[in-house]
Every structure is written in C-alpha cells, then in structure tokens.
Amino acid sequence: MLLPILALHDIDIGRDYLFDLLRSQGLLVRSRRRNVKTTNSRHHFYKYPNIINGLDINRPEQVWVSDITYVRVLDKWGYLSLVTDAYSRKIMGYCFRGDMTTIGCVHALEMAVNNREWLNLPLIHHSDRGTQYCSSLYVDKLIINNIAISMTEKGSPYENALAERVNGILKGEFEFYSQNLSFSEMSLHVTRSINSYNNIRPHSSCDYLTPSEAHRQNTSLRKRWTAYSKNYDVTEKELMELTNEEDLNSSSEIITFEEQYTV
C-alpha cells in the first residue's frame, strides 16, 4: 500500500529496512490485545471435513470463508459474523449482534446468498467447527442453497486464515478498537467500514483492485505482495501486532472474557 506513495517521492526502500527504521524510532504500531474466545467445538453436531485444503482458488464465488469476531462496545462485547469471498476478499454478508447465537451467522449467510453475482458456479462454504456453523439451522441453509460444506479439522485458526485476516483488517485499519461507541453507533460504524473495505480500499491480494471490483472479474488476480519466510528481523510478536491478527488465538474451545495488553 505504501509503494505508490514512496515512488512519488523517489524513495526506494524494502520492507525489512522499513520495519527496522520504524522500530528504531519507536513507531511500530502495537495494538491492544484481547483474548476473547469465540469458538466452541465440543458439541454433538456433525463436523464436516476440510475440502479446500490445497484447492486452487481462481475465481469469485468458488469458496466463501466465515468467522465470528468480537468488537468492544462501551462496557460489553458485540459479535460480528462475516462471510468473505476467498478470491476477491469481498465481504459478501455480515451481521453485528450482542450475542453469539447461530442467528447472527444465519443472517450473514442470507445476506451473502442474496449478494451472489455468479449463480451458475459451484460454491464451497468454509468455516471453523463452532456450534454456530455446525448447527442444523446453519447447515440446512447451506444445503438448501446448494453450497458445499467445508470445515477446519485440527481446530487451528490457520486453517481459516483468510477469515482471520479480514477480522484483523477491519479491527485495525477501521479503528474498531479506538472507538468508544454505543452498540447502535458501532453497528453504523461496522456498516460504513465494510462498505469502505469493499468499495474504496484497494487490496494488495487483488492486484490493487477493491474487493468489489475484483469480484466482478473472472480472471487471475496478481498478488502485489511478497511472502517473506527467512531472514526477517521482526519478532513474531511484533509481526502479529503490525498485522492486527488478534484472532489467530480465537479457536479455543472455551469462551472466556479476559483482556490482555502488550507492553
């Protein structure tokens, strides 16, 4: 996202050096860390296998990923259910509620189905193994709409990493943490933020198109980022804070409400 701006000023700098420079000046963004668990996979419902592992995702509405994330509103928590297209990164459906019941996930799914643009193409829905997604109410909605079902198998959030990443973008870039809003005010903020995410914010995984623009295409999208796996002088803790991926710990089977802070 910074490359076009830096290029305008003839600044040629790599990511490693940029992070070293930010850290030396005390400018690495450190987000508040909360440990709220949103997945309970200890239940009697059937758990579907992971059928997207290794799948080449090359078109819109090939795979949807779903997740629930928490949002602080004054003195309590709100819960945001999201359905995101894995190809375009477009948020197809969402629902913000004051509870984690299945109905919020169902409402998000119904919105996503109503927003489909490629009705003639087969679609897979991927989620964690939480009670909401395994429930008869939710599964029946998928079956009625001819959507294949895939779920994480090992309980690892990395099996649903794209959904976790979208959570982090919304919370970090759209300031879900810094807002001191009532539930109704946060509901409006969520709606506006998702509209901006879908229609204004260019995405580096979509060739710098917005998710809505990418979703209207049915061609290969060039990823404008580079994966670094070695010789990167930023600690794992710092990298987690930079990307705001707090929900990488959210697949625990116990629901707790404990606030944690980094120093």
Number of C-alpha atoms within 10 A of each C-alpha: 12 6 11 10 10 12 11 8 8 9 11 8 11 9 11 13 12 11 19 16 13 12 14 10 9 9 11 16 14 17 21 16 17 18 17 23 20 23 23 18 20 11 12 9 15 12 20 17 15 17 16 17 11 7 8 9 14 15 21 24 26 18 25 29 24 28 27 27 24 25 21 19 21 13 9 11 16 18 21 23 24 27 29 27 24 23 23 30 25 26 25 28 24 25 22 26 19 15 13 20 12 18 16 22 28 22 18 22 26 19 17 19 18 10 13 14 12 15 10 8 10 12 19 17 24 28 24 30 27 25 21 25 26 23 17 14 14 18 17 13 15 21 11 8 11 12 19 16 23 22 25 22 14 12 19 15 19 15 19 20 15 19 29 24 18 23 23 23 16 17 22 20 13 18 12 21 16 12 15 13 16 13 20 12 12 20 18 12 17 21 14 12 20 19 15 14 23 22 15 15 17 19 21 16 18 21 16 17 20 22 26 20 16 25 25 13 12 14 11 13 18 12 12 12 12 8 5 9 6 6 7 13 11 14 9 10 10 16 16 17 20 17 16 25 21 22 26 19 16 24 22 18 15 14 14 11 13 10 10 10 10 10 5
